[in-house]
């Protein structure tokens, strides 16, 4: 039982990190139809910026803020300079964003090199609670709480605000949104920046859980991010949340029973979900 | 006082991909009237409306709206100048509620706009009990009503309506005709319509579009009486 609880907490916290990474991906694909293969690089830049500022200032909060700011800036520049020129052209998007990913991954090596950079947990969250045989790592609970808070805020923004309404409408019919007098390009930019900031937040929060970061972590987690989005259903934030947690838990349990299959199980979950529901858990499919 | 021209389209040409869809559209839409664009399938009527509002921007010619050149402007800017479009597929956001479909269209939520919404709901009372429902759950006719209502909440000066009768039951087409008659007292309407009964019922002036060009214009009652013209351009058969 204690092992099960520990694995569940580990799975949920990892799942929440997947959620931060994938929610942006899901929004960007769902609203703008953009396949962004450089999304993982923003995750990695967030991790580096956060770890660096945390190291310099000793404040994890400043680290988080730095990650979000850097993620938002990188996202904004990416959208303005590259993505906005290839809306609606999937092949060009894949090629350009893949190229962008390579460039961003190489650029980070200039100041930091390709070796790993240690990432520490903030002191206040380093300890654990022990309840009988169950050990609850504080940092993992922190991750779950942050993930939940972000999910609640995002869902509230989507459900209650005019911006959220516009995004939901834009996912379905961007042309009609424009005809109603709304500058959809500005909404696109905003969503892109928001998605990038969330990804960078995922990066800095994931870094201490990994213990160290390197220029390849973006690429490593991006693939999982894409699978999470596909399992949850493109463009559905609720779907992304459920699928993130599902994937986090599945790989956590599998890692205990048979560690080599921890990644493979994500692919298996995806295949099973797609066989049963091709549009993903919460996907609407073609209308 | 002569009638004011609210929309003037001159020698408008539009390409979609490599296809030269519009090859010279000329329109003068008078304020306060319902102008009907008619013509065979594929003549370029829908593209004409889309080009006017900037969704498929014209490559040649000019579009003047309310004394201002608007060709080349993005659709959201043109819409903000007081033009609204009810597209052929209605453009309803089915995942949003009926109320949200209204809200997203509102530039302001001031008293004037809310009063206007009440007035619109009086024209289309069927929508009143459905405000909280997902728009996707509405019937085809109700979706059309919602699409037209939504385009009216901002007090637009010009309303472009693309084939509103498409797929509707005859009784709904009659309701639609009555609604357009009420709307025209408040805003100028350009209507693309294949249903000749609806076109003649609400239309006051007409343009015939054929092969991407405007080929004939005039007063609707003249067209209703001109069987030869109807047969030549609209394919409305008359046994002689």
Interface residues (C-beta under 8 A of the other chain):
Chain A: X162 X165 X166 X168 X169 X171 X172 X173 X175 X176 X177 X178 X179 X180 X181 X182 X183 X184 X284 X287
Chain B: X53 X55 X74 X75 X76 X79 X80 X84 X85 X87 X91 X93 X94 X95 X96 X100 X103 X104 X105 X107 X150 X154
